[in-house]
Amino acid sequence: MQDQERLEIYRKEAIRLRRALHQIPEEGFKLEKTQAYIINYLKTMGYEPETVCQSGIVLYIKGTDENNTIAFRADMDALCITEEAEHDYVSRHVGMMHACGHDGHMTMNLLLAKYLYDHPEERKRSVLLIFQPAEEGPGGAKPMIATGILEKYDVKAIFGYHLFPFVEEGILSTTDGPMMAKNSEFFITVHGVSGHAAEPQLAVDAIVASASLVTCIQSIISRNSDPMESAVISIGLLNGGTRVNVVAEEVKLGGTIRSFSMENHRMIHRRLAEIVKGIEMTYGCSIDLEFVDMYPPVINDPDLYKIFLELCESEEREKLQKIMLSEDFAFFQKEIPGLFIGLGTRNTKKGFDHDLHKTEFNFDEKVLLKGVGMSLEFINYPKQF
């Protein structure tokens, strides 16, 4: 891999960039400060970044080989989480936090732009840097693709990174084929008939019906899904009732479905709908069911994975077992060959072992240089993608 000592001079810049971005987390497509920061940084080097898809940014860096462009995608948005930390770069936006490492992803793309500015002789092929909004939802990859950026710059392959606190610090972790799950969400409203709690026979209890519904849903994976196929259903929302002495008229619940197989995913949808009908008949209630499809599974291109193995030393990488997390990077992979790579941040001694989406999530910025080094290896790869 790229000589890390040569990249070490960028460590202070990595810290400065990441911590500046960490302090201005924003949500979805509403990334005014983040977008302005990135554009200003790129323009100071003489680059001409383009604004796309409201708050997204792309930067084309011409290389020696203009006909073999590769792209590097970094997501930009943060989460509605209140940061619980005492360091001096804590989020300045109350209730918002970069708890999924997107500040690190953006920093890697900015450092890559900086390195290629400082070392134009290493622009062996053209590069498209993609800064994408709304990965956490509702999904910014698909609308960015719809703008035609991949066709405009004739992108041959795309790479993305994600910080992984469950992988040891500095280790690159990925796999060929399925890596991350397809996900969809479901929203259910159970309609009963309100009444006095002392006379339940005159009412239709939406809470009792919902309790049975939750139990039945949990049987789908254990009794309907092929044991050899990975899948999960989690119910994360359940709200209903108004008073302790009133039979609940309405209960709302919602959850997520994760799987790697489209066939299995469709089976889960079908069984959930069948269970809903059964609960309606059993309890005399009516139920509204809505599915919202989110992201496809992340499926890594096997040829790009082979190139990764060729370029990355064995002691610097590990093969990742597929995980149930989801990523809209998958939409790019449906258009062109793509490889998604986990970058380990786990360091228990430093306290960098909190999971993604946790209020305490943090990492040592030095790991970002490892990602930049890997990107440079792809840029300088002597063969065509």
Backbone hydrogen bonds, N-H to C=O, Kabsch-Sander energy under -0.5 kcal/mol:
donor,donor_aa,acceptor,acceptor_aa,energy
2,Q,373,G,-0.6
6,R,3,D,-0.7
7,L,3,D,-0.8
8,E,4,Q,-1.0
10,Y,7,L,-2.4
11,R,8,E,-1.9
14,A,10,Y,-2.4
15,I,11,R,-2.4
16,R,12,K,-2.5
17,L,13,E,-2.7
18,R,14,A,-2.4
19,R,15,I,-2.2
20,A,16,R,-1.7
21,L,17,L,-2.4
22,H,18,R,-2.3
23,Q,19,R,-1.0
24,I,21,L,-1.3
30,K,27,E,-2.0
31,L,29,F,-1.6
35,Q,31,L,-3.1
36,A,32,E,-2.1
37,Y,33,K,-2.3
38,I,34,T,-2.2
39,I,35,Q,-2.6
40,N,36,A,-2.4
41,Y,37,Y,-2.1
42,L,38,I,-2.4
43,K,39,I,-2.4
44,T,40,N,-1.6
45,M,42,L,-1.1
46,G,43,K,-1.8
47,Y,42,L,-1.7
50,E,58,V,-3.1
52,V,56,G,-2.1
55,S,53,C,-2.4
56,G,52,V,-1.9
57,I,131,F,-2.1
58,V,50,E,-2.2
59,L,129,L,-2.1
61,I,59,L,-0.5
61,I,127,V,-3.2
62,K,60,Y,-0.6
64,T,123,R,-3.0
65,D,124,K,-1.1
66,E,64,T,-0.9
68,N,65,D,-0.8
69,T,154,D,-0.5
70,I,126,S,-2.0
71,A,157,A,-2.4
72,F,128,L,-2.2
73,R,159,F,-2.5
74,A,130,I,-3.0
76,M,132,Q,-2.4
78,A,26,E,-3.3
79,L,97,M,-2.8
81,I,79,L,-2.1
83,E,81,I,-0.6
84,E,359,T,-1.2
85,A,83,E,-0.6
90,V,87,H,-0.9
92,R,23,Q,-2.2
94,V,92,R,-0.8
96,M,93,H,-2.1
97,M,79,L,-2.3
99,A,97,M,-1.7
104,G,101,G,-0.6
105,H,101,G,-1.9
106,M,102,H,-2.5
107,T,103,D,-1.7
108,M,104,G,-2.0
109,N,105,H,-1.6
110,L,106,M,-2.3
111,L,107,T,-2.8
112,L,108,M,-2.0
113,A,109,N,-2.1
114,K,110,L,-2.3
115,Y,111,L,-2.8
116,L,112,L,-2.4
117,Y,113,A,-1.6
118,D,114,K,-2.4
119,H,115,Y,-2.1
122,E,119,H,-2.2
123,R,120,P,-1.6
124,K,122,E,-2.0
126,S,65,D,-2.0
127,V,61,I,-2.4
128,L,70,I,-2.2
129,L,59,L,-3.0
129,L,127,V,-0.5
130,I,72,F,-2.9
130,I,128,L,-0.5
131,F,57,I,-3.3
131,F,129,L,-0.5
132,Q,74,A,-3.0
132,Q,130,I,-0.7
134,A,28,G,-1.6
137,G,134,A,-0.5
139,G,134,A,-1.5
144,M,140,G,-1.6
145,I,141,A,-2.5
146,A,142,K,-2.0
147,T,143,P,-0.6
147,T,144,M,-0.9
148,G,145,I,-2.0
149,I,144,M,-0.8
152,K,148,G,-2.8
153,Y,149,I,-1.7
154,D,151,E,-1.0
155,V,150,L,-2.3
156,K,69,T,-3.3
157,A,69,T,-0.7
158,I,337,P,-2.0
159,F,71,A,-2.3
160,G,339,L,-1.9
161,Y,73,R,-0.7
162,H,341,I,-2.0
164,F,343,L,-2.6
167,V,164,F,-1.3
169,E,346,R,-2.4
170,G,344,G,-2.7
171,I,168,E,-2.1
172,L,316,E,-2.6
173,S,342,G,-3.2
174,T,318,E,-1.2
177,G,300,N,-1.7
179,M,298,V,-3.1
180,M,298,V,-1.2
181,A,323,I,-0.8
181,A,325,L,-1.6
182,K,259,S,-3.4
183,N,295,Y,-2.1
184,S,257,I,-1.8
185,E,292,V,-2.8
186,F,255,G,-2.3
187,F,290,E,-2.6
188,I,253,L,-3.3
189,T,288,D,-2.1
190,V,251,V,-3.1
191,H,189,T,-0.6
191,H,286,S,-3.6
192,G,190,V,-0.6
192,G,249,E,-3.9
193,V,204,V,-2.0
195,G,247,V,-0.8
197,A,245,N,-2.4
199,E,196,H,-2.0
202,L,199,E,-1.9
203,A,200,P,-1.7
204,V,193,V,-2.0
206,A,204,V,-0.8
206,A,248,A,-2.2
209,A,205,D,-1.8
210,S,206,A,-2.0
211,A,207,I,-2.5
212,S,208,V,-2.0
213,L,209,A,-2.1
214,V,210,S,-2.7
215,T,211,A,-1.8
216,C,212,S,-2.4
217,I,213,L,-2.5
218,Q,214,V,-1.6
219,S,216,C,-1.3
220,I,217,I,-1.5
222,S,218,Q,-0.7
223,R,219,S,-2.3
224,N,220,I,-2.4
225,S,220,I,-1.2
229,E,226,D,-2.4
232,V,258,R,-2.3
234,S,256,T,-2.3
236,G,234,S,-0.7
236,G,254,G,-1.5
237,L,254,G,-2.1
239,N,252,K,-3.1
241,G,250,E,-1.2
246,V,243,R,-1.3
247,V,195,G,-2.9
251,V,190,V,-1.8
252,K,239,N,-3.4
253,L,188,I,-2.6
254,G,237,L,-1.6
255,G,186,F,-2.1
256,T,234,S,-2.6
257,I,184,S,-3.0
258,R,232,V,-2.6
259,S,182,K,-1.8
260,F,230,S,-1.0
265,H,261,S,-2.3
266,R,262,M,-2.5
267,M,263,E,-2.0
268,I,264,N,-2.2
269,H,265,H,-2.1
270,R,266,R,-2.4
271,R,267,M,-2.8
272,L,268,I,-2.4
273,A,269,H,-2.0
274,E,270,R,-2.1
275,I,271,R,-2.6
276,V,272,L,-2.1
277,K,273,A,-1.8
278,G,274,E,-2.0
279,I,275,I,-2.4
280,E,276,V,-2.1
281,M,277,K,-2.0
282,T,278,G,-2.3
283,Y,279,I,-2.5
284,G,280,E,-1.6
286,S,191,H,-2.1
288,D,189,T,-2.5
290,E,187,F,-2.2
292,V,185,E,-3.1
294,M,183,N,-1.8
295,Y,183,N,-0.5
298,V,180,M,-1.5
299,I,297,P,-0.7
300,N,177,G,-2.8
300,N,298,V,-0.5
301,D,338,G,-2.4
305,Y,301,D,-1.9
306,K,302,P,-1.8
307,I,303,D,-1.8
308,F,304,L,-2.3
309,L,305,Y,-2.3
310,E,306,K,-1.9
311,L,307,I,-2.1
312,C,308,F,-2.2
313,E,311,L,-0.5
316,E,313,E,-1.8
317,R,314,S,-1.0
318,E,172,L,-2.0
320,L,174,T,-2.3
323,I,179,M,-2.8
330,A,327,E,-1.4
331,F,328,D,-1.5
332,F,328,D,-0.5
332,F,329,F,-0.9
333,Q,329,F,-1.4
334,K,330,A,-1.0
335,E,332,F,-1.4
336,I,332,F,-2.3
339,L,158,I,-2.0
341,I,160,G,-2.6
342,G,173,S,-3.1
343,L,162,H,-2.8
344,G,171,I,-3.2
344,G,342,G,-0.6
345,T,164,F,-2.0
345,T,167,V,-0.6
346,R,164,F,-0.7
346,R,167,V,-2.5
347,N,352,F,-1.9
350,K,347,N,-0.6
351,G,347,N,-0.6
351,G,348,T,-0.9
352,F,347,N,-2.3
353,D,351,G,-1.3
357,H,99,A,-2.9
358,K,355,D,-1.4
361,F,358,K,-1.6
365,E,363,F,-0.5
367,V,364,D,-1.9
368,L,365,E,-1.6
369,L,365,E,-0.5
369,L,366,K,-1.1
370,K,366,K,-0.6
370,K,367,V,-0.8
371,G,367,V,-1.2
372,V,368,L,-2.1
373,G,369,L,-2.4
374,M,370,K,-2.0
375,S,371,G,-2.1
376,L,372,V,-2.2
377,E,373,G,-1.5
378,F,374,M,-1.7
379,I,375,S,-2.2
380,N,376,L,-2.1
381,Y,378,F,-0.9
